[in-house]
Amino acid sequence: MNTVSEGNNSVIKGWLHQLKRSRTPSLGQRELNALDVVWAKGQCSAQDVLDELDDDVSLSTVQSTLERLHRKILLQRTKSGRAFLYQAKVTRSELISSLIHDIRDDFGAEDGTALIVGFIDFLASTDPDLHQRMRGALENPDDSDSPEPPC
C-alpha cells in the first residue's frame, strides 16, 4: 500500500509546511528502524513492528517508539479495536529531503553547490560506480551518449 496517495497530499504538505518553521525531528536508531518497518508494510500495529525488528525489545518499548513518531508528526494512527494501526505521513524520500534542507540551512549554501559537491564526495566512498556516473554527467551535461544516473 502506497503511504502517499493523492488523498494524503494535503497531510504531507501540512507536514512539510510545519517543518519549514522548525527543523526535521531528530530520530534515534530505534525510531528509524520502526519507520523502516512502517514504510515497508504500509500500515501496521505495534505488534507487527515488533515482529519485524531484530532488536530484543518489549512490545511496550515499540509502542512508546511509535507514540514518539506520532508526536513528531511522522506517523498517523487509527484505532483498531484496542490497538492503534500506524501509517507513515511522509515517505523516506521526503524525510531525506527535509534533512538535506536542514543541512543547507546550517551551512547557508545559497546556491546548493557545496551540498551537491559534498554529496558527490559521499558517493565516492559509498558507491564508486554511481560516483563516476554522476561526475561524468556533471562534467558533460550535453553529452547524450553518457549514461544517465539512476533516480
FIBALO-855555 format. One record per residue (C-alpha): x, y, z; residue in three letters. Coordinates in steps of 0.5 Angstrom, whole numbers, padded with zeros to 4 digits, always signed. Layout:
<rs>
XYZALA;...
</rs>
This chain:
<rs>
+0000+0000+0000MET;+0003+0007-0002ASN;+0003+0011+0004THR;+0003+0017+0000VAL;-0003+0018-0005SER;-0007+0024-0008GLU;-0011+0024-0002GLY;-0005+0024+0003ASN;-0002+0030-0001ASN;-0005+0035+0004SER;-0003+0032+0010VAL;+0004+0032+0007ILE;+0004+0039+0005LYS;+0002+0040+0012GLY;+0008+0036+0015TRP;+0013+0040+0010LEU;+0010+0047+0012HIS;+0011+0045+0019GLN;+0018+0043+0018LEU;+0019+0050+0015LYS;+0018+0053+0021ARG;+0023+0048+0025SER;+0028+0043+0024ARG;+0027+0036+0022THR;+0025+0032+0028PRO;+0032+0028+0031SER;+0031+0021+0030LEU;+0034+0015+0034GLY;+0036+0009+0031GLN;+0030+0005+0034ARG;+0026+0010+0031GLU;+0029+0010+0024LEU;+0028+0002+0025ASN;+0021+0003+0027ALA;+0020+0008+0021LEU;+0023+0003+0016ASP;+0018-0003+0018VAL;+0012+0002+0017VAL;+0015+0004+0011TRP;+0015-0003+0008ALA;+0009-0005+0011LYS;+0004+0001+0009GLY;+0000+0000+0016GLN;+0002-0004+0022CYS;+0001-0005+0029SER;+0006-0004+0034ALA;+0006-0012+0035GLN;+0007-0012+0027ASP;+0013-0007+0028VAL;+0016-0012+0034LEU;+0015-0018+0030ASP;+0020-0015+0024GLU;+0025-0011+0029LEU;+0032-0015+0030ASP;+0032-0012+0037ASP;+0031-0015+0043ASP;+0026-0010+0046VAL;+0019-0011+0049SER;+0012-0009+0046LEU;+0011-0003+0051SER;+0018+0000+0048THR;+0016-0001+0041VAL;+0009+0002+0043GLN;+0013+0008+0046SER;+0017+0009+0040THR;+0011+0009+0035LEU;+0008+0014+0040GLU;+0014+0019+0040ARG;+0014+0018+0032LEU;+0007+0020+0032HIS;+0008+0026+0037ARG;+0014+0028+0032LYS;+0008+0028+0026ILE;+0012+0023+0022LEU;+0006+0017+0023LEU;-0001+0018+0023GLN;-0005+0013+0027ARG;-0012+0010+0027THR;-0016+0006+0033LYS;-0017-0001+0031SER;-0020-0005+0037GLY;-0016-0004+0043ARG;-0009-0002+0039ALA;-0007+0003+0034PHE;-0005+0002+0027LEU;+0000+0006+0024TYR;+0002+0009+0018GLN;+0007+0014+0015ALA;+0005+0021+0014LYS;+0012+0022+0010VAL;+0016+0018+0005THR;+0023+0016+0006ARG;+0025+0021+0000SER;+0021+0027+0004GLU;+0025+0026+0010LEU;+0031+0025+0007ILE;+0030+0032+0003SER;+0028+0035+0010SER;+0034+0033+0013LEU;+0038+0036+0007ILE;+0034+0043+0007HIS;+0037+0043+0015ASP;+0044+0042+0012ILE;+0043+0047+0007ARG;+0040+0052+0012ASP;+0046+0050+0017ASP;+0051+0052+0012PHE;+0048+0057+0009GLY;+0049+0055+0002ALA;+0045+0059-0002GLU;+0046+0056-0009ASP;+0047+0049-0006GLY;+0054+0048-0010THR;+0057+0046-0003ALA;+0051+0041-0002LEU;+0052+0038-0009ILE;+0060+0037-0008VAL;+0059+0034-0001GLY;+0054+0029-0004PHE;+0058+0027-0010ILE;+0064+0026-0005ASP;+0060+0022+0000PHE;+0058+0018-0006LEU;+0066+0016-0008ALA;+0066+0013-0001SER;+0060+0009-0001THR;+0058+0008-0009ASP;+0064+0009-0013PRO;+0061+0007-0020ASP;+0055+0012-0018LEU;+0060+0017-0016HIS;+0064+0016-0023GLN;+0057+0017-0027ARG;+0055+0023-0023MET;+0062+0026-0024ARG;+0061+0025-0032GLY;+0054+0027-0032ALA;+0056+0034-0029LEU;+0063+0035-0033GLU;+0059+0033-0039ASN;+0052+0035-0039PRO;+0050+0036-0046ASP;+0054+0029-0048ASP;+0048+0025-0050SER;+0052+0018-0050ASP;+0054+0019-0043SER;+0049+0014-0038PRO;+0044+0018-0034GLU;+0045+0017-0027PRO;+0039+0013-0024PRO;+0034+0016-0020CYS;
</rs>
